[in-house]
Amino acid sequence: MDRTTEPDRFIGRLTWRTQSLPSTLHQQLVSDSWPPEALSAVGVPPTDVRGAAKRVEWTTGEVMCTYEPLTVGAVLGPETHWQHVFAVMKALADRFGDDGVRLVVAFD
């Protein structure tokens, strides 16, 4: 798996949360033109965010924001919970064979 592979449609992932409690975490995939609902929540991002090759963090008032370029590694890499899923799938495949394991995922 090439962790540097980028999707065709999206360029990054925007995450934001308020500093005050209770805090709710929000995430939004962004394309070249950022969604208006994301911009209304985080304000205008710093100029170095567009086309950034690595993670950028900033604060707008009470909102803490993070932008990450979207790659396979960012979505499925070691910092995510997917590594646990892959470990279980490998254990099952070792026991039942590669054809005996299937992962089905659905999103709202």
ZAMARGU-4260 file (C-alpha; in steps of 0.2 Angstrom, whole numbers, plus 5000, padded with zeros to 4 digits):
<rodrens>
0) 5000/5000/5000 | 5007/5017/4995 | 5004/5029/5009 | 5007/5044/4999 | 4993/5041/4986
5) 4981/5055/4986 | 4962/5054/4981 | 4956/5063/4965 | 4942/5073/4973 | 4948/5079/4990
10) 4965/5088/4994 | 4964/5087/5013 | 4955/5085/5030 | 4950/5099/5041 | 4947/5095/5060
15) 4940/5108/5072 | 4934/5109/5090 | 4930/5122/5103 | 4942/5124/5117 | 4928/5126/5130
20) 4919/5111/5137 | 4910/5101/5132 | 4920/5101/5116 | 4914/5092/5100 | 4926/5086/5087
25) 4921/5090/5069 | 4930/5084/5053 | 4927/5089/5035 | 4935/5083/5019 | 4940/5098/5008
30) 4942/5100/4990 | 4950/5115/4981 | 4936/5126/4986 | 4933/5123/5004 | 4914/5120/5009
35) 4905/5136/5016 | 4900/5127/5032 | 4918/5123/5036 | 4923/5141/5033 | 4909/5148/5043
40) 4915/5137/5058 | 4934/5140/5057 | 4935/5157/5048 | 4947/5160/5034 | 4962/5148/5036
45) 4980/5154/5036 | 4988/5157/5019 | 5000/5143/5021 | 4986/5130/5023 | 4982/5129/5004
50) 4994/5117/4996 | 5002/5112/5013 | 5012/5096/5012 | 5011/5093/5031 | 4999/5096/5045
55) 4995/5114/5049 | 4987/5120/5066 | 4979/5137/5070 | 4966/5144/5082 | 4952/5156/5078
60) 4944/5163/5094 | 4938/5148/5103 | 4940/5136/5089 | 4956/5125/5087 | 4959/5119/5069
65) 4970/5107/5060 | 4972/5104/5042 | 4980/5088/5035 | 4984/5084/5017 | 4973/5069/5012
70) 4983/5053/5009 | 4981/5035/5011 | 4993/5036/5026 | 4983/5050/5034 | 4967/5040/5033
75) 4974/5022/5036 | 4991/5025/5044 | 4998/5020/5061 | 4991/5036/5070 | 4973/5029/5066
80) 4962/5015/5073 | 4963/5006/5057 | 4979/4997/5062 | 4969/4987/5075 | 4956/4982/5061
85) 4970/4976/5050 | 4979/4966/5064 | 4963/4957/5067 | 4960/4954/5049 | 4978/4947/5047
90) 4975/4935/5062 | 4959/4929/5055 | 4967/4927/5038 | 4981/4917/5046 | 4968/4905/5053
95) 4955/4904/5040 | 4965/4909/5024 | 4964/4925/5014 | 4948/4920/5005 | 4940/4917/5022
100) 4940/4935/5028 | 4931/4950/5021 | 4929/4968/5027 | 4913/4977/5024 | 4912/4995/5028
105) 4897/5007/5027 | 4896/5026/5030 | 4882/5038/5032
</rodrens>
